[in-house]
Amino acid sequence: MGIELNSYILFWICIIGLCCGSFYNVVILRSLSGESIVLPPSKCPKCGQRLRPWHNIPVLSYIFLRGKCAFCKEKISIQYPLVEIAAMLLFAASYLCFGIDIKTLFVIILGSGLLIMSVTDIKERVVDCNIALALALIGLIYNGFVTGNITGSLLGVLAGVLIMECLARLGNFLFGIRAFGEADTYVAGTLGACFGLRGLVNTLGYSLVAAMIFIVPIFLYKQYKENNKLTCILSILFILSVLAFKTLVQNYITLALVIVFGIVLAITILKGFKEQENKLYLPLVPAFVLGALYYIFF
């Protein structure tokens, strides 16, 4: 394929990605509000005024309106252009990595669903499990008819559900509090359906690293403010053990350190959650998404 034709296709894929990102914003907003994603037409979430077509141009409308509603002048959330840009990058990266192929379409659909669930988890700690179920079904169909690895896909679903549910219910059994939300189990099962058993294990490993980078600092800051020194020390030891296992030496010793520090840290955290009145709930789906994207593209 010539360079000019490839650039032309990439340009229109980016445009389609931006437009789809604009639609994803509608899905995100209305899945939280309970409204239909079809009707009524787009409106300002603050004043309810129906938007004109030129108010819905991805990214550009946000820039031209200076981040404010054209009618009530209230600020427009930065979420809108960020989701549109993220969708564009997803579409572009999928095409650049896999070309014109069924895998490109599969990655775009999977990435789009994960993006929507990630944003709702960040905003309201809410995840639409119907999206996860739909993605899991698509993963099973893709692996059944395209890769021929339906067995691995089914084992991945089973492993993802069992791993997350066992961890979640262990917390409930030991300390009377569920360690993870039910939506995290759905997402883990979805990743297993899409990537198979081996891919699920790798993705969970990358997700753990992503969680440490983005989520753990928030948790540690709260623990530091509350003077929970033991939790801070254990968290640092756990992070170092995981980094050593993933980047330096992968053997039974480093793996054992990860498991030991992880179990002790989990017990300490769950005890703290049980005693806290104002519990800190951290979104886990974004970490899953980052782990999945790293597995797909790298």
C-alpha positions in Angstrom: 0.0 0.0 0.0 1.4 3.4 -1.0 2.3 6.0 1.6 -0.2 8.5 0.2 -3.1 5.9 0.3 -2.0 4.8 3.8 -2.0 8.4 5.1 -5.4 9.0 3.5 -6.9 6.0 5.2 -5.3 6.9 8.5 -6.7 10.4 8.3 -10.3 9.2 7.9 -9.8 6.5 10.6 -8.8 9.4 12.9 -11.9 11.3 11.9 -14.1 8.3 12.5 -12.4 7.8 15.9 -13.2 11.4 16.9 -16.8 11.0 15.9 -17.1 7.7 17.8 -15.5 9.3 20.8 -18.2 12.0 20.7 -20.8 9.2 20.8 -19.0 7.4 23.6 -19.4 10.6 25.7 -23.1 10.4 25.2 -23.1 6.7 26.2 -21.0 7.6 29.3 -23.2 10.5 30.4 -26.5 8.7 29.8 -25.5 5.4 31.3 -25.0 7.3 34.5 -28.2 9.3 34.2 -30.3 6.4 33.1 -31.5 8.1 29.9 -31.7 6.6 26.4 -28.6 6.9 24.3 -30.8 7.6 21.2 -33.4 10.2 22.4 -33.6 13.0 23.3 -30.9 14.7 21.0 -27.7 16.1 22.6 -28.2 18.8 25.2 -26.3 20.7 27.7 -26.2 18.7 31.0 -26.4 21.9 33.0 -29.2 24.0 31.4 -30.8 21.3 29.2 -30.7 23.4 26.1 -30.6 21.4 22.9 -27.2 21.7 21.2 -26.8 22.8 17.6 -24.9 20.6 15.1 -21.9 23.0 15.2 -21.7 22.5 19.0 -21.0 18.8 18.6 -17.9 18.9 16.4 -15.3 16.7 18.2 -12.6 18.6 20.0 -13.0 21.7 17.8 -16.3 22.8 19.4 -14.7 22.6 22.9 -11.9 24.8 21.7 -14.0 27.4 19.9 -16.5 27.6 22.8 -13.6 27.9 25.2 -14.8 25.0 27.3 -18.2 26.7 28.0 -21.8 26.0 27.0 -22.9 28.3 24.2 -26.1 29.1 26.1 -25.6 29.1 29.9 -21.9 29.6 29.8 -21.3 26.9 32.4 -18.0 25.0 32.1 -17.9 21.9 29.9 -16.1 19.0 31.4 -12.6 18.3 30.0 -13.8 14.7 29.8 -15.4 15.3 26.4 -12.4 16.2 24.3 -10.2 13.8 26.3 -12.5 10.8 25.4 -12.7 11.9 21.8 -8.9 12.1 21.5 -8.5 8.8 23.3 -10.9 7.2 20.9 -9.0 8.7 17.9 -5.7 7.3 19.2 -7.3 3.9 19.8 -8.6 3.8 16.2 -5.3 5.1 14.8 -3.1 2.7 16.8 -5.3 -0.3 15.9 -4.9 0.5 12.2 -1.2 1.2 12.3 -0.5 -2.0 14.3 -2.8 -4.5 12.4 -3.8 -2.8 9.1 -7.0 -3.5 7.4 -7.8 -6.7 9.2 -10.6 -8.3 11.3 -8.3 -8.0 14.3 -8.3 -4.2 13.9 -12.1 -4.1 14.2 -11.9 -6.5 17.2 -9.4 -4.3 19.0 -11.4 -1.1 18.3 -14.6 -2.6 19.6 -12.9 -4.0 22.7 -10.9 -0.8 23.4 -14.1 1.3 23.0 -16.0 -0.7 25.5 -13.2 -0.7 28.0 -12.8 3.1 27.5 -16.5 3.7 28.3 -16.4 1.5 31.4 -13.2 3.1 32.6 -14.6 6.6 32.5 -17.8 5.7 34.3 -15.7 3.9 36.9 -13.6 7.0 37.4 -16.5 9.4 37.5 -19.0 7.6 39.6 -17.5 4.2 40.6 -20.2 2.7 38.3 -19.6 0.1 35.5 -22.2 -1.1 33.1 -21.8 -4.9 33.3 -23.9 -5.3 30.2 -21.0 -3.8 28.2 -18.6 -6.3 29.8 -20.9 -9.2 28.9 -21.2 -8.0 25.3 -17.5 -7.7 25.0 -17.0 -11.2 26.5 -19.4 -12.6 23.9 -17.6 -10.9 21.1 -14.3 -12.3 22.5 -15.7 -15.8 22.5 -17.0 -15.4 18.9 -13.7 -13.9 17.7 -11.6 -16.6 19.3 -13.9 -19.3 18.1 -14.1 -18.3 14.5 -11.0 -16.3 13.8 -8.1 -17.5 16.1 -9.5 -21.0 16.6 -8.7 -20.8 20.4 -12.2 -21.2 21.8 -10.8 -23.5 24.6 -8.3 -20.9 25.8 -11.0 -18.3 25.6 -13.4 -20.3 27.8 -10.6 -21.1 30.2 -9.8 -17.4 30.3 -13.4 -16.5 31.3 -13.4 -19.1 34.0 -10.0 -18.1 35.4 -10.8 -14.4 35.3 -14.1 -14.8 37.2 -12.6 -17.3 39.7 -9.5 -15.2 40.5 -11.4 -12.0 41.1 -14.3 -13.6 43.0 -12.0 -15.6 45.2 -10.0 -12.5 46.1 -13.2 -10.5 46.6 -14.9 -13.1 48.8 -11.7 -13.7 50.8 -12.0 -10.2 52.0 -15.6 -10.7 52.7 -14.9 -13.9 54.6 -12.0 -12.6 56.7 -13.1 -9.1 57.4 -16.7 -8.7 56.4 -16.0 -6.5 53.4 -15.8 -7.4 49.8 -12.2 -6.7 48.5 -13.4 -5.8 44.9 -16.6 -4.7 43.3 -18.7 -7.2 41.2 -18.0 -5.2 38.1 -14.2 -6.0 38.4 -15.1 -9.7 38.1 -17.1 -9.1 34.9 -14.2 -7.1 33.4 -11.7 -9.8 34.4 -13.9 -12.5 32.8 -14.2 -10.3 29.7 -10.4 -10.0 29.4 -10.1 -13.8 29.7 -12.7 -14.3 26.9 -10.8 -11.9 24.6 -7.2 -12.9 25.4 -7.4 -16.5 26.5 -5.8 -17.9 29.7 -2.2 -17.0 29.0 -3.2 -13.5 27.8 -5.3 -13.0 30.9 -2.4 -13.8 33.2 -0.1 -11.3 31.3 -2.8 -8.7 31.3 -3.5 -9.0 35.0 0.3 -8.6 35.6 0.4 -5.4 33.5 -2.8 -4.2 35.3 -1.1 -4.6 38.6 1.8 -2.4 37.5 -0.7 0.2 36.2 -2.6 0.1 39.5 0.7 0.7 41.3 1.6 3.6 39.1 -1.7 5.5 39.1 -3.9 4.2 42.0 -1.5 3.2 44.7 -0.1 6.8 45.1 -3.6 8.0 45.9 -4.0 5.3 48.5 -0.6 5.8 50.0 -1.2 9.6 50.3 -4.4 8.9 52.3 -2.6 6.4 54.5 0.2 8.9 55.1 -2.3 11.6 56.1 -3.9 9.1 58.5 -0.5 8.1 59.9 -0.8 4.4 58.9 2.9 3.8 58.7 2.7 0.0 58.5 0.5 0.1 55.4 2.8 2.6 53.8 5.9 0.4 54.4 4.2 -2.8 53.3 2.9 -1.0 50.1 6.4 0.1 49.2 7.8 -3.4 49.8 5.1 -4.9 47.7 5.7 -2.4 44.8 9.4 -3.1 44.9 8.9 -6.9 44.9 6.6 -6.6 41.9 9.0 -4.4 40.0 11.8 -6.7 40.7 9.8 -9.7 39.5 8.6 -8.0 36.3 11.8 -6.2 35.3 14.8 -7.7 37.0 14.7 -11.4 38.0 11.8 -13.8 37.5 12.3 -16.8 39.8 10.6 -18.5 42.7 12.2 -16.2 45.2 11.0 -13.0 43.7 7.6 -14.6 43.0 7.4 -15.7 46.7 8.2 -12.2 47.8 5.4 -10.8 45.7 2.9 -13.3 47.1 4.0 -12.8 50.7 4.0 -9.0 50.6 0.8 -9.0 48.6 -1.1 -11.2 51.1 0.2 -9.3 54.2 -0.6 -6.0 52.5 -4.1 -7.1 51.5 -4.9 -8.3 55.1 -3.6 -4.9 56.5 -5.7 -2.9 54.0 -8.9 -4.9 54.5 -8.5 -4.5 58.3 -8.1 -0.8 57.8 -11.2 -0.6 55.5 -13.3 -2.5 58.1 -12.3 0.1 60.8 -12.6 3.2 58.7 -15.8 5.2 58.6 -15.0 7.1 55.4 -13.7 4.3 53.2 -11.6 5.1 50.1 -12.8 3.2 47.0 -10.3 3.2 44.2 -11.4 2.5 40.5 -9.8 -0.7 39.4 -11.2 -0.9 35.8 -8.9 1.8 34.5 -5.9 -0.3 35.6 -7.4 -3.3 33.8 -7.8 -1.2 30.7 -4.2 0.0 30.7 -3.0 -3.5 31.2 -5.2 -4.7 28.3 -4.0 -2.0 26.0 -0.3 -2.7 26.8 -0.9 -6.4 26.1 -2.6 -5.6 22.8 -0.1 -3.1 21.4 3.2 -4.1 23.0 
